[in-house]
Amino acid sequence: MVSKTQQVLHPYSVRIETPTGKSTALPHALLTPKQAEELQAEFKRLAQDAGVKGARINVQRATADDYEKVIHEAKACLRNALAKAA
């Protein structure tokens, strides 16, 4: 059971697109739905402050296939961290 103060995190995929058609996908992020909304708003503000028109950010909850990829990447990251710590 989730307490009222604990927020549920979900995996999100994040893709940034420039006006020239270039795009980049960021590593999956674990965010609350509110954080995902705030990320989009912050990106829009940053693009506006930089004078970049037409840049877009696409933040979507990961699908089941993406979720499995996130778990696989998280396990690999943890294994690498343990190996470096040893």
Buried (B, 14 or more C-beta within 10 A) or exposed (E): EEEEEEEEEBBBBBEBBEEEEEEEEEEBBEBEEEBBEEBBEEBEEEBEEEEEEEBBBEBEEBEEEBBEBBEEEEEEEEEEEEEEEE
